[in-house]
């Protein structure tokens, strides 16, 4: 099929399918979800671990800020 004006190909239905539009959408959603998972199964674990890494870094950034304040308080006082 030739591309339409927006660059996407146009498709013509030659024969009606056996699935309803809702069933087709559910099937395609399941297929895309599976292919995404199969492509990188560790993505879910990495995303959940990322939240903990950011919390860990935030905690130590806060502690470093407190230590800096304490350190410079003694230096500016002299």
C-alpha positions, 0 to 999 in steps of 0.5 A, a space after each residue: 500500500 502506498 503511503 498516505 499524506 502523513 507518511 503512514 501506509 494506508 491499508 484496505 480491508 480485504 476480508 472481515 476478521 473473526 475478532 470484534 474490534 474490542 477483541 482485536 485491541 485486547 489481542 494486540 495489547 497483550 502481544 505488544 506487552 509480551 514482546 516488550 517484556 521478552 525484549 528486556 525482562 529485567 526492565 520491571 526490576 530495574 524500574 522498581 530498584 531505581 526508586 530505592 536508588 534515588 531515595 538512597 542518594 537523596 538521603 546521603 545528599 541531605 546528610 552531606 548538606 548537614 555536614 557542610 553546614 556544621 563544618 562551615 559554621 566552625 570555620 566562619 566563627 573564627 
